[in-house]
Amino acid sequence: MNKVVIYTDGACKGNPGPGGWGVLMQAGDAKKELFGGERETTNNRMELQAVIEALSALKRPCDVTLYLDSQYVRKGITEWIHGWKAKGWRTASKEPVKNAEQWQQLDALVSGAGHRIDWRWVKGHAGDPGNERADALANKGVDQALGRL
């Protein structure tokens, strides 16, 4: 399996408001950057979209180390999702899971693509070069959504 290191981040100017997502992928000497955005979204949606875009970009099963500064995404995919699925995409308080469509998309990528994923939380805006680059790409996604690029 190819080893891939991925950094993802989401950004939102207002919550809700215009938002962007960014991805930095590294495999050996190869590096790939992705970004995009939406005119009206939330920070959590952009954090999720960054991970979805990153995993969707992998063409074959990989050994992935994925760094993200979103506890919402990390805990959602490693802990909470099992209960949500068992409860028909409802929370413990019986409310519909927010962003369920994205969670279902991410779940399919995680469980069906054959990747081994090590989910690692990194503190945002704390000087980690990979996280800082993903953040810059997410902000570029905001600019793209607003027609500034």
TIZA-537420 format. One record per atom (N, C-alpha, C, CB): residue in one letter; y negated, z negated, x negated; residue number from 0. Coordinates in pm, whole numbers. Atoms other than C-alpha are relative to their C-alpha. Glycine has a CB too. Layout:
N
(site "a", (Y, Z, X), NUM);
...
END
This chain:
149
(site "m", (119, 0, -83), 0);
(site "m", (0, 0, 0), 0);
(site "m", (-125, 0, -87), 0);
(site "m", (0, -121, 94), 0);
(site "n", (128, 0, 70), 1);
(site "n", (-348, 83, -121), 1);
(site "n", (-73, -131, 27), 1);
(site "n", (-87, 121, 43), 1);
(site "k", (83, 120, -16), 2);
(site "k", (-567, -221, -182), 2);
(site "k", (-143, 45, 28), 2);
(site "k", (7, -92, -128), 2);
(site "v", (136, -35, -40), 3);
(site "v", (-903, -198, -7), 3);
(site "v", (-78, -129, 23), 3);
(site "v", (0, 90, 128), 3);
(site "v", (90, 112, -25), 4);
(site "v", (-1192, -445, -13), 4);
(site "v", (-109, 52, 93), 4);
(site "v", (-61, -60, -134), 4);
(site "i", (98, -42, -99), 5);
(site "i", (-1422, -423, 289), 5);
(site "i", (-98, -114, 27), 5);
(site "i", (70, 45, 132), 5);
(site "y", (105, 91, -46), 6);
(site "y", (-1752, -594, 369), 6);
(site "y", (-60, 60, 125), 6);
(site "y", (-110, -24, -111), 6);
(site "t", (61, -49, -123), 7);
(site "t", (-1889, -567, 722), 7);
(site "t", (-114, -93, 41), 7);
(site "t", (105, 11, 113), 7);
(site "d", (108, 83, -54), 8);
(site "d", (-2206, -687, 890), 8);
(site "d", (-62, 71, 119), 8);
(site "d", (-106, -29, -108), 8);
(site "g", (74, -50, -115), 9);
(site "g", (-2402, -646, 1210), 9);
(site "g", (-141, -54, -5), 9);
(site "g", (69, -38, 132), 9);
(site "a", (140, 43, -6), 10);
(site "a", (-2775, -672, 1275), 10);
(site "a", (-54, 33, 138), 10);
(site "a", (-85, 68, -112), 10);
(site "c", (64, -25, -129), 11);
(site "c", (-2986, -695, 1587), 11);
(site "c", (-144, -47, -8), 11);
(site "c", (76, -71, 116), 11);
(site "k", (143, 34, -3), 12);
(site "k", (-3363, -693, 1629), 12);
(site "k", (-34, -41, 142), 12);
(site "k", (-91, 122, -48), 12);
(site "g", (-1, 51, -136), 13);
(site "g", (-3384, -915, 1932), 13);
(site "g", (147, -10, 39), 13);
(site "g", (-83, 92, 100), 13);
(site "n", (-141, 15, -36), 14);
(site "n", (-3062, -1026, 2096), 14);
(site "n", (9, -28, 150), 14);
(site "n", (68, -115, -82), 14);
(site "p", (-27, -140, 32), 15);
(site "p", (-3020, -811, 2299), 15);
(site "p", (-124, 75, -50), 15);
(site "p", (55, 72, 121), 15);
(site "g", (104, -86, 52), 16);
(site "g", (-3218, -536, 2137), 16);
(site "g", (65, 112, -79), 16);
(site "g", (-100, -79, -88), 16);
(site "p", (-59, -103, 85), 17);
(site "p", (-3173, -247, 1895), 17);
(site "p", (85, -66, -109), 17);
(site "p", (-110, 90, -62), 17);
(site "g", (-90, 60, 98), 18);
(site "g", (-2881, -314, 1663), 18);
(site "g", (67, 103, -87), 18);
(site "g", (104, -82, 69), 18);
(site "g", (-70, -88, 92), 19);
(site "g", (-2684, -174, 1376), 19);
(site "g", (119, -71, -61), 19);
(site "g", (-92, 48, -110), 19);
(site "w", (-117, 51, 69), 20);
(site "w", (-2357, -217, 1192), 20);
(site "w", (11, 70, -135), 20);
(site "w", (130, 20, 84), 20);
(site "g", (-15, -58, 132), 21);
(site "g", (-2275, -160, 826), 21);
(site "g", (133, -38, -62), 21);
(site "g", (-112, -45, -90), 21);
(site "v", (-131, 18, 64), 22);
(site "v", (-1958, -124, 620), 22);
(site "v", (-8, 47, -145), 22);
(site "v", (111, 76, 77), 22);
(site "l", (-19, -38, 140), 23);
(site "l", (-1898, -121, 245), 23);
(site "l", (149, -9, -27), 23);
(site "l", (-83, -91, -99), 23);
(site "m", (-144, -4, 29), 24);
(site "m", (-1545, -14, 147), 24);
(site "m", (19, 37, -147), 24);
(site "m", (74, 103, 94), 24);
(site "q", (-29, -29, 139), 25);
(site "q", (-1404, -19, -205), 25);
(site "q", (151, 2, -21), 25);
(site "q", (-66, -104, -92), 25);
(site "a", (-141, -12, 39), 26);
(site "a", (-1065, 102, -329), 26);
(site "a", (0, 53, -143), 26);
(site "a", (83, 94, 98), 26);
(site "g", (7, -40, 141), 27);
(site "g", (-1038, 109, -707), 27);
(site "g", (-143, 35, -35), 27);
(site "g", (95, 119, -29), 27);
(site "d", (135, -45, 36), 28);
(site "d", (-1336, 309, -833), 28);
(site "d", (-72, 69, 116), 28);
(site "d", (8, 95, -119), 28);
(site "a", (60, -70, -115), 29);
(site "a", (-1395, 476, -496), 29);
(site "a", (-76, -98, 89), 29);
(site "a", (109, 72, 81), 29);
(site "k", (85, 83, -86), 30);
(site "k", (-1670, 343, -272), 30);
(site "k", (-43, 86, 118), 30);
(site "k", (-124, -57, -78), 30);
(site "k", (46, -72, -119), 31);
(site "k", (-1762, 441, 84), 31);
(site "k", (-89, -93, 80), 31);
(site "k", (121, 51, 86), 31);
(site "e", (92, 77, -83), 32);
(site "e", (-2053, 327, 298), 32);
(site "e", (-12, 67, 136), 32);
(site "e", (-139, -13, -67), 32);
(site "l", (13, -49, -137), 33);
(site "l", (-2077, 360, 676), 33);
(site "l", (-105, -83, 71), 33);
(site "l", (136, -7, 75), 33);
(site "f", (94, 76, -83), 34);
(site "f", (-2345, 263, 925), 34);
(site "f", (-25, 75, 129), 34);
(site "f", (-133, -25, -75), 34);
(site "g", (34, -59, -129), 35);
(site "g", (-2452, 324, 1280), 35);
(site "g", (-72, -105, 82), 35);
(site "g", (126, 52, 74), 35);
(site "g", (72, 97, -82), 36);
(site "g", (-2636, 159, 1565), 36);
(site "g", (-10, 43, 145), 36);
(site "g", (-137, -23, -56), 36);
(site "e", (22, -23, -142), 37);
(site "e", (-2728, 138, 1929), 37);
(site "e", (-140, -50, 35), 37);
(site "e", (110, -70, 88), 37);
(site "r", (137, 38, -39), 38);
(site "r", (-3065, 114, 2103), 38);
(site "r", (-6, -133, 73), 38);
(site "r", (-60, 108, 87), 38);
(site "e", (0, 125, -78), 39);
(site "e", (-2966, -179, 2328), 39);
(site "e", (138, -63, -14), 39);
(site "e", (-35, 26, 152), 39);
(site "t", (-129, 62, 30), 40);
(site "t", (-2692, -414, 2211), 40);
(site "t", (-22, -147, -35), 40);
(site "t", (72, 74, -116), 40);
(site "t", (10, 139, 45), 41);
(site "t", (-2619, -765, 2082), 41);
(site "t", (53, -10, -143), 41);
(site "t", (78, -95, 95), 41);
(site "n", (-48, 23, 135), 42);
(site "n", (-2552, -908, 1739), 42);
(site "n", (152, -6, -4), 42);
(site "n", (-60, -130, -57), 42);
(site "n", (-146, 12, -1), 43);
(site "n", (-2192, -998, 1829), 43);
(site "n", (67, 136, 17), 43);
(site "n", (45, -95, 111), 43);
(site "r", (-57, -134, -19), 44);
(site "r", (-2125, -643, 1950), 44);
(site "r", (-7, 80, -131), 44);
(site "r", (-74, 76, 112), 44);
(site "m", (15, -74, 125), 45);
(site "m", (-2255, -503, 1621), 45);
(site "m", (93, -55, -108), 45);
(site "m", (-145, -5, -48), 45);
(site "e", (-95, 59, 94), 46);
(site "e", (-2047, -749, 1416), 46);
(site "e", (141, 55, 27), 46);
(site "e", (0, -155, 10), 46);
(site "l", (-130, -56, -38), 47);
(site "l", (-1738, -633, 1609), 47);
(site "l", (10, 148, -35), 47);
(site "l", (23, -20, 150), 47);
(site "q", (-3, -144, 24), 48);
(site "q", (-1829, -266, 1581), 48);
(site "q", (16, 32, -147), 48);
(site "q", (-127, 65, 54), 48);
(site "a", (-13, -22, 145), 49);
(site "a", (-1861, -292, 1203), 49);
(site "a", (146, -7, -43), 49);
(site "a", (-84, -103, -78), 49);
(site "v", (-141, 15, 38), 50);
(site "v", (-1502, -414, 1172), 50);
(site "v", (83, 113, 60), 50);
(site "v", (54, -138, 47), 50);
(site "i", (-72, -111, -65), 51);
(site "i", (-1375, -155, 1421), 51);
(site "i", (-20, 130, -78), 51);
(site "i", (-48, 19, 146), 51);
(site "e", (29, -123, 75), 52);
(site "e", (-1547, 126, 1229), 52);
(site "e", (69, -2, -137), 52);
(site "e", (-153, 16, -19), 52);
(site "a", (-64, 10, 132), 53);
(site "a", (-1415, -1, 895), 53);
(site "a", (150, 28, 9), 53);
(site "a", (-24, -140, -60), 53);
(site "l", (-145, -18, -11), 54);
(site "l", (-1053, -22, 1007), 54);
(site "l", (35, 138, 51), 54);
(site "l", (59, -106, 93), 54);
(site "s", (-23, -136, -50), 55);
(site "s", (-1079, 310, 1194), 55);
(site "s", (-12, 104, -112), 55);
(site "s", (-99, 32, 112), 55);
(site "a", (21, -94, 111), 56);
(site "a", (-1188, 477, 869), 56);
(site "a", (120, 7, -95), 56);
(site "a", (-124, -39, -78), 56);
(site "l", (-118, -1, 88), 57);
(site "l", (-860, 388, 695), 57);
(site "l", (102, 100, 54), 57);
(site "l", (63, -142, -10), 57);
(site "k", (-89, -108, -44), 58);
(site "k", (-623, 685, 707), 58);
(site "k", (148, -35, -5), 58);
(site "k", (-24, 121, -85), 58);
(site "r", (-141, 43, 8), 59);
(site "r", (-299, 499, 626), 59);
(site "r", (3, -151, -14), 59);
(site "r", (75, 69, -121), 59);
(site "p", (-7, 147, 12), 60);
(site "p", (-174, 139, 621), 60);
(site "p", (-46, -47, -138), 60);
(site "p", (144, -48, 26), 60);
(site "c", (57, 52, 125), 61);
(site "c", (-361, -63, 359), 61);
(site "c", (12, -151, -5), 61);
(site "c", (-147, 43, -13), 61);
(site "d", (9, 143, 26), 62);
(site "d", (-367, -407, 205), 62);
(site "d", (-149, -30, -10), 62);
(site "d", (79, -42, -133), 62);
(site "v", (145, 14, -15), 63);
(site "v", (-716, -510, 317), 63);
(site "v", (-45, -144, -23), 63);
(site "v", (-43, 46, 140), 63);
(site "t", (72, 126, 8), 64);
(site "t", (-935, -797, 205), 64);
(site "t", (-134, 28, 68), 64);
(site "t", (-18, -52, -150), 64);
(site "l", (117, -29, -83), 65);
(site "l", (-1208, -804, 471), 65);
(site "l", (-94, -120, 0), 65);
(site "l", (42, 37, 144), 65);
(site "y", (101, 104, 7), 66);
(site "y", (-1523, -1007, 412), 66);
(site "y", (-101, 21, 113), 66);
(site "y", (-72, -1, -138), 66);
(site "l", (97, -8, -108), 67);
(site "l", (-1748, -1083, 708), 67);
(site "l", (-72, -133, 13), 67);
(site "l", (67, 39, 133), 67);
(site "d", (75, 124, -15), 68);
(site "d", (-2019, -1337, 784), 68);
(site "d", (-3, -47, 145), 68);
(site "d", (-143, 18, -52), 68);
(site "s", (-5, 34, -142), 69);
(site "s", (-1932, -1359, 1154), 69);
(site "s", (123, -85, 32), 69);
(site "s", (1, 126, 86), 69);
(site "q", (-111, 86, -44), 70);
(site "q", (-1722, -1659, 1257), 70);
(site "q", (50, 45, 137), 70);
(site "q", (-45, -149, 4), 70);
(site "y", (-39, -52, -132), 71);
(site "y", (-1723, -1506, 1608), 71);
(site "y", (112, 103, -15), 71);
(site "y", (-122, 62, 72), 71);
(site "v", (-102, -103, 18), 72);
(site "v", (-1525, -1205, 1485), 72);
(site "v", (123, -57, -69), 72);
(site "v", (-56, 117, -81), 72);
(site "r", (-115, 51, 75), 73);
(site "r", (-1307, -1391, 1234), 73);
(site "r", (86, -91, 86), 73);
(site "r", (-46, -75, -124), 73);
(site "k", (-78, 91, -84), 74);
(site "k", (-1205, -1669, 1471), 74);
(site "k", (53, 72, 124), 74);
(site "k", (-84, -120, 42), 74);
(site "g", (-45, -75, -117), 75);
(site "g", (-1186, -1430, 1765), 75);
(site "g", (129, 74, -26), 75);
(site "g", (-107, 97, 44), 75);
(site "i", (-118, -83, 28), 76);
(site "i", (-930, -1203, 1598), 76);
(site "i", (117, -82, -55), 76);
(site "i", (-36, 109, -98), 76);
(site "t", (-111, 76, 59), 77);
(site "t", (-730, -1474, 1416), 77);
(site "t", (45, -118, 86), 77);
(site "t", (-42, -52, -136), 77);
(site "e", (-35, 118, -80), 78);
(site "e", (-735, -1757, 1674), 78);
(site "e", (-9, 24, 151), 78);
(site "e", (-91, -114, -37), 78);
(site "w", (27, 0, -144), 79);
(site "w", (-889, -1699, 2016), 79);
(site "w", (70, 111, 76), 79);
(site "w", (-146, 10, 22), 79);
(site "i", (-50, -118, -71), 80);
(site "i", (-746, -1355, 2097), 80);
(site "i", (135, -24, 66), 80);
(site "i", (11, 116, -97), 80);
(site "h", (-134, 24, -57), 81);
(site "h", (-394, -1487, 2159), 81);
(site "h", (-11, -62, 139), 81);
(site "h", (82, -93, -93), 81);
(site "g", (23, 63, -130), 82);
(site "g", (-517, -1710, 2442), 82);
(site "g", (-64, 94, 99), 82);
(site "g", (-85, -123, -17), 82);
(site "w", (66, -95, -88), 83);
(site "w", (-742, -1440, 2582), 83);
(site "w", (101, 97, 60), 83);
(site "w", (-109, 77, -75), 83);
(site "k", (-101, -96, -49), 84);
(site "k", (-452, -1197, 2606), 84);
(site "k", (94, -67, 99), 84);
(site "k", (80, 60, -119), 84);
(site "a", (-93, 73, -89), 85);
(site "a", (-223, -1458, 2762), 85);
(site "a", (-64, -29, 135), 85);
(site "a", (45, -132, -66), 85);
(site "k", (72, 33, -125), 86);
(site "k", (-491, -1534, 3023), 86);
(site "k", (-60, 124, 65), 86);
(site "k", (-111, -102, -29), 86);
(site "g", (53, -121, -60), 87);
(site "g", (-558, -1169, 3111), 87);
(site "g", (-144, 27, -36), 87);
(site "g", (14, -7, 148), 87);
(site "w", (135, -20, 52), 88);
(site "w", (-873, -1145, 2896), 88);
(site "w", (-103, -88, 70), 88);
(site "w", (-40, 147, 14), 88);
(site "r", (89, 104, -53), 89);
(site "r", (-1023, -1463, 3035), 89);
(site "r", (-6, -111, -104), 89);
(site "r", (49, -54, 141), 89);
(site "t", (18, 112, 92), 90);
(site "t", (-1159, -1758, 2841), 90);
(site "t", (68, -124, 57), 90);
(site "t", (-151, -28, -26), 90);
(site "a", (-58, 127, -46), 91);
(site "a", (-1036, -2117, 2868), 91);
(site "a", (-69, -46, 128), 91);
(site "a", (-12, -108, -109), 91);
(site "s", (74, 39, -122), 92);
(site "s", (-1307, -2166, 3134), 92);
(site "s", (14, 105, 111), 92);
(site "s", (-148, -23, -33), 92);
(site "k", (-34, -102, -99), 93);
(site "k", (-1163, -1868, 3326), 93);
(site "k", (-108, 108, 19), 93);
(site "k", (26, -66, 132), 93);
(site "e", (103, -105, -3), 94);
(site "e", (-1469, -1649, 3255), 94);
(site "e", (57, 125, -70), 94);
(site "e", (-133, -48, -71), 94);
(site "p", (-44, -120, 73), 95);
(site "p", (-1416, -1286, 3151), 95);
(site "p", (-45, -8, -146), 95);
(site "p", (-56, 130, 68), 95);
(site "v", (34, -2, 142), 96);
(site "v", (-1410, -1247, 2773), 96);
(site "v", (-114, 101, -21), 96);
(site "v", (125, 38, -89), 96);
(site "k", (110, -91, 32), 97);
(site "k", (-1740, -1099, 2651), 97);
(site "k", (49, 102, -103), 97);
(site "k", (-124, -78, -54), 97);
(site "n", (-34, -109, 93), 98);
(site "n", (-1700, -766, 2472), 98);
(site "n", (149, 30, -1), 98);
(site "n", (-46, -35, -141), 98);
(site "a", (-146, -16, -8), 99);
(site "a", (-1338, -741, 2593), 99);
(site "a", (46, 138, -45), 99);
(site "a", (48, -25, 142), 99);
(site "e", (-42, -135, 39), 100);
(site "e", (-1325, -364, 2544), 100);
(site "e", (3, 14, -152), 100);
(site "e", (-96, 106, 61), 100);
(site "q", (1, -5, 147), 101);
(site "q", (-1422, -400, 2177), 101);
(site "q", (113, -85, -58), 101);
(site "q", (-136, -47, -55), 101);
(site "w", (-109, 85, 47), 102);
(site "w", (-1177, -688, 2131), 102);
(site "w", (134, 72, 15), 102);
(site "w", (2, -134, 76), 102);
(site "q", (-126, -73, -22), 103);
(site "q", (-899, -473, 2277), 103);
(site "q", (14, 112, -102), 103);
(site "q", (6, 57, 143), 103);
(site "q", (-1, -106, 100), 104);
(site "q", (-994, -187, 2045), 104);
(site "q", (34, -58, -138), 104);
(site "q", (-136, 72, -5), 104);
(site "l", (-27, 64, 129), 105);
(site "l", (-995, -421, 1743), 105);
(site "l", (144, -49, -6), 105);
(site "l", (-97, -116, -23), 105);
(site "d", (-138, 48, -5), 106);
(site "d", (-664, -577, 1849), 106);
(site "d", (98, 114, -25), 106);
(site "d", (28, -66, 136), 106);
(site "a", (-88, -115, 19), 107);
(site "a", (-503, -233, 1865), 107);
(site "a", (-2, 46, -146), 107);
(site "a", (-42, 117, 92), 107);
(site "l", (10, -40, 141), 108);
(site "l", (-631, -148, 1515), 108);
(site "l", (72, -100, -91), 108);
(site "l", (-147, 12, -41), 108);
(site "v", (-60, 105, 83), 109);
(site "v", (-513, -481, 1373), 109);
(site "v", (151, -2, 16), 109);
(site "v", (-59, -137, 35), 109);
(site "s", (-144, 14, -23), 110);
(site "s", (-170, -483, 1535), 110);
(site "s", (76, 131, -11), 110);
(site "s", (24, -59, 136), 110);
(site "g", (-72, -126, -7), 111);
(site "g", (-90, -112, 1547), 111);
(site "g", (-12, 92, -119), 111);
(site "g", (-42, 71, 117), 111);
(site "a", (23, -95, 110), 112);
(site "a", (-213, 46, 1225), 112);
(site "a", (79, -32, -126), 112);
(site "a", (-147, 2, -34), 112);
(site "g", (-84, 34, 115), 113);
(site "g", (21, -132, 982), 113);
(site "g", (-73, -62, -118), 113);
(site "g", (69, 120, -45), 113);
(site "h", (75, 62, 110), 114);
(site "h", (-253, -294, 773), 114);
(site "h", (41, -146, -17), 114);
(site "h", (-152, 10, 25), 114);
(site "r", (-4, 144, 28), 115);
(site "r", (-216, -631, 603), 115);
(site "r", (-144, -39, -23), 115);
(site "r", (93, -36, -126), 115);
(site "i", (142, 34, 9), 116);
(site "i", (-554, -796, 653), 116);
(site "i", (-17, -148, -32), 116);
(site "i", (-72, 35, 131), 116);
(site "d", (39, 135, 38), 117);
(site "d", (-685, -1105, 478), 117);
(site "d", (-145, -16, 44), 117);
(site "d", (18, -27, -157), 117);
(site "w", (133, 19, -57), 118);
(site "w", (-984, -1218, 686), 118);
(site "w", (-72, -109, -78), 118);
(site "w", (7, -36, 152), 118);
(site "r", (73, 97, 81), 119);
(site "r", (-1240, -1391, 463), 119);
(site "r", (-144, -12, 47), 119);
(site "r", (5, 38, -148), 119);
(site "w", (138, 26, -40), 120);
(site "w", (-1561, -1550, 583), 120);
(site "w", (-85, -18, -124), 120);
(site "w", (-9, -124, 92), 120);
(site "v", (96, 17, 109), 121);
(site "v", (-1860, -1527, 352), 121);
(site "v", (-134, -38, 65), 121);
(site "v", (-13, 131, -88), 121);
(site "k", (130, 43, -54), 122);
(site "k", (-2194, -1700, 409), 122);
(site "k", (-98, 117, -10), 122);
(site "k", (-55, -125, -77), 122);
(site "g", (97, -109, -3), 123);
(site "g", (-2451, -1442, 514), 123);
(site "g", (-130, -37, -68), 123);
(site "g", (-27, 42, 142), 123);
(site "h", (132, 17, 62), 124);
(site "h", (-2781, -1397, 329), 124);
(site "h", (1, -107, -110), 124);
(site "h", (-103, -37, 107), 124);
(site "a", (-13, 101, 106), 125);
(site "a", (-2655, -1609, 40), 125);
(site "a", (22, 64, -137), 125);
(site "a", (116, -94, 33), 125);
(site "g", (-5, -63, 130), 126);
(site "g", (-2657, -1352, -239), 126);
(site "g", (131, 68, -36), 126);
(site "g", (-29, -98, -101), 126);
(site "d", (-125, -71, 29), 127);
(site "d", (-2301, -1213, -216), 127);
(site "d", (-32, 151, 2), 127);
(site "d", (115, -37, 105), 127);
(site "p", (41, -141, 7), 128);
(site "p", (-2354, -851, -333), 128);
(site "p", (61, 89, 108), 128);
(site "p", (36, 55, -135), 128);
(site "g", (-64, -82, -103), 129);
(site "g", (-2101, -697, -92), 129);
(site "g", (-58, -26, 138), 129);
(site "g", (150, -25, 2), 129);
(site "n", (57, 37, -129), 130);
(site "n", (-2239, -887, 206), 130);
(site "n", (-144, 49, 11), 130);
(site "n", (7, -151, 20), 130);
(site "e", (139, -45, -2), 131);
(site "e", (-2596, -804, 110), 131);
(site "e", (-8, 151, 23), 131);
(site "e", (-71, -37, -132), 131);
(site "r", (-2, -146, -19), 132);
(site "r", (-2509, -432, 92), 132);
(site "r", (38, 34, 145), 132);
(site "r", (99, 68, -99), 132);
(site "a", (-40, -24, -139), 133);
(site "a", (-2331, -443, 431), 133);
(site "a", (-117, -31, 93), 133);
(site "a", (123, -85, 38), 133);
(site "d", (117, 36, -79), 134);
(site "d", (-2641, -616, 573), 134);
(site "d", (-106, 111, -8), 134);
(site "d", (-58, -134, -50), 134);
(site "a", (98, -109, 15), 135);
(site "a", (-2868, -344, 431), 135);
(site "a", (44, 123, 78), 135);
(site "a", (-18, 35, -151), 135);
(site "l", (-52, -114, -76), 136);
(site "l", (-2643, -78, 584), 136);
(site "l", (-15, -23, 151), 136);
(site "l", (148, 27, -36), 136);
(site "a", (17, 32, -141), 137);
(site "a", (-2651, -257, 921), 137);
(site "a", (-145, 20, 42), 137);
(site "a", (44, -145, 29), 137);
(site "n", (141, -21, -29), 138);
(site "n", (-3030, -255, 907), 138);
(site "n", (-37, 148, -1), 138);
(site "n", (-87, -76, -100), 138);
(site "k", (17, -145, -1), 139);
(site "k", (-3016, 116, 824), 139);
(site "k", (50, 56, 134), 139);
(site "k", (77, 66, -120), 139);
(site "g", (-51, -39, -131), 140);
(site "g", (-2808, 152, 1142), 140);
(site "g", (-102, -26, 111), 140);
(site "g", (128, -74, 31), 140);
(site "v", (107, 29, -97), 141);
(site "v", (-3089, -15, 1339), 141);
(site "v", (-106, 110, -8), 141);
(site "v", (-65, -141, -27), 141);
(site "d", (101, -105, 18), 142);
(site "d", (-3337, 235, 1191), 142);
(site "d", (48, 133, 58), 142);
(site "d", (-33, 17, -149), 142);
(site "q", (-56, -123, -56), 143);
(site "q", (-3106, 522, 1285), 143);
(site "q", (-4, -3, 152), 143);
(site "q", (145, 20, -48), 143);
(site "a", (1, 14, -147), 144);
(site "a", (-3072, 393, 1644), 144);
(site "a", (-140, 17, 56), 144);
(site "a", (56, -137, 42), 144);
(site "l", (140, -10, -45), 145);
(site "l", (-3451, 377, 1668), 145);
(site "l", (-65, 134, -39), 145);
(site "l", (-81, -115, -59), 145);
(site "g", (52, -133, 36), 146);
(site "g", (-3489, 732, 1534), 146);
(site "g", (-88, 2, -122), 146);
(site "g", (-76, 56, 113), 146);
(site "r", (83, 7, 121), 147);
(site "r", (-3649, 625, 1207), 147);
(site "r", (61, 71, -119), 147);
(site "r", (-26, -144, -37), 147);
(site "l", (-66, -69, 112), 148);
(site "l", (-3395, 808, 988), 148);
(site "l", (16, 148, 31), 148);
(site "l", (137, -62, -31), 148);
END
